[in-house]
C-alpha cells in the first residue's frame, strides 16, 4: 500500500483524500490551522457560529460526483436559493432582488431594462454554448504541456474565439442598456476575486451556471457541515490528520521527494506528496524555485484579499436575506482602484451573509449572525492593517444606515480578519483570497500544473492549480490530480 501525504486540508485536499483512500492508499493529512477545511472553515464565538469563508456553492453535481466516486450518497442536504441574492445600490430606496427565474428578474428591472428577459436569454444562451463546448474539453482535463492545451483548445468551436479577447464588462455592455443590470451580470467576477473590467469574457459562463444551469445552493446547517461529513468518512477510511502542523521545507532529494519538514523540525516521509497549499507559492516559498521567487510571484495577478467581519447582534434585521450585496454609485472607478490602493476604501463595496435567516441554531434565540466580506488590496499593496477597526466600523455604520438597524447598539460579539490575518492563519499568499486570478495567461496549462516539474511524486490540488478557483473547481481539481496519480501508478 503506497503512502500519501497531503499538505493542507482545504476542500481540494479533503476531496483528494477521499478519492485516494477509497483506492487503497494510506493517506495522512497535515494542516497548519487547528481545524480542517482551509477557507471553508468555521468561527464559533459567544454562542454564535459563522461560516468563515464560502457561504454557498454552484455546480452541486460535482459534489455528488465526489461522493458517488467513493460509493457514498451525498451526506448533506442542499437548499436552492431563490432569489439568488439582493443588491442594495447606493441612493435607491429598496434593494433589487436577483432571481434565477428570468420572468421574475425582468419584472424586478422593468423600470430600467424593458427587454431584460429577451436580452438575458441571448446573453445566457451564448454563455451556455461556451460552457457546454469547453467544460469537458478544457476544464475537466489534464494537460501534459502548453502545446497539449493549445491542441485541445482547437477542438473548441471558433465562434468562441472573441470571448478570449474581451472582458466580461464589454460582453454585458453589449447585451444590456442599464448600468444596474450590467453590474448585476458582472458581479460574478467578484466571486473570482477580480473585477469585470479585468476578468475575461469567458467567465460569463458563470452567469450561465447561476441563472440557467444549476443556480446557487446553501448547505443545511451551514457550509461547514460539508467538512464535518467528509471528516467522518475519512475517519472511517483510517485517514490520519495532524493539526497545527506547517510544512516549512524539504529534505535531500534526487528527482523524487522523500521527506518534508514541519515547523518543529519533524520529518514526514511518504511515497506520494500532494500540496493543497497554494500551488505557485509552495513552489517558491518551500521548494525555492527560481521561476516562483517572491519577485515573480508578486508580478503575477492575484485575486483580491478578503477583509471579513463577523458580527453577532441582538434582534432581527428584516431587510436582509441570506445573500446581500451593498454597492456604491461609482462601480467603474471603485473597480479600477480597488486592486492596487494602499489605503482602505472610504466607501467600501461589500457582501453580507446572514446564515441565521435559514439556520436559527447558529445564533442565540432572537439574534442574527452577520458575515461581511469586503474585497480589498492584498499585502503587496497594503501591508499595514492597523486601521482594520476603522474600516470595520465604516462598513458597520454604512450597513446600519442602509438596513435601518443600529448594529453597534445591538452588538453582542465581533471578530475581524484582515488580509494579514488570512495570510498568517491559512498561508494565503500575500493574503490573496482565492489564489491566482483567471487571466488568459493564468488559466489552463498557463496555470501552475498539478504535477510538479521536477519531483515525479509531487502533485498539487486547489484553487491556484487547474482548473481554478471556487468550490466546484477545487472538487474537479481533486479528480484531475487523482487521475494523474492513477495513470502514474498504473491504477485502472
Secondary structure, DSSP 8 states (H G I E B T S, - for coil): --EEEEE--BHHHHHHHHHHHHTT-EEEEE-SSSSSBTTS-EEEETTEEEE-S---BS-THHHHHHHHTTT----S-EEE-SS-EEEEETT-SS-EEE-SSHHHHHHHTTTT-TTHHHHHHHHHHHHHHHHHHHIIIIIT---SSHHHHHHHHTTS-GGGHHHHHSBHHHHHHHH--SHHHHHHHHTHHHHTTS-TTTSBGGGGHHHHIIIIIS--EEETT-THHHHHHHHHHHHHTT-EEESS--EEEE---SSS--EEEETTS-EEE-SEEEE-S-HHHIIIIIS--GGG-HHHHHHS-B--EEEEEEEEEES--TT--SEEEEE-S-HHHHHHHHTT-SS--SS--EEEE-GGGT-GGGS-TTEEEEEEEEEE--TTT----TTHHHHHHHHHHHHHHHHT--TGGGEEEEEEE-HHHHHHHH--GGGBSSSB---GGGSGGGS--SB-SS-TTEEE-STTSSS-SSHHHHHHHHHHHHHHHHHHTT--
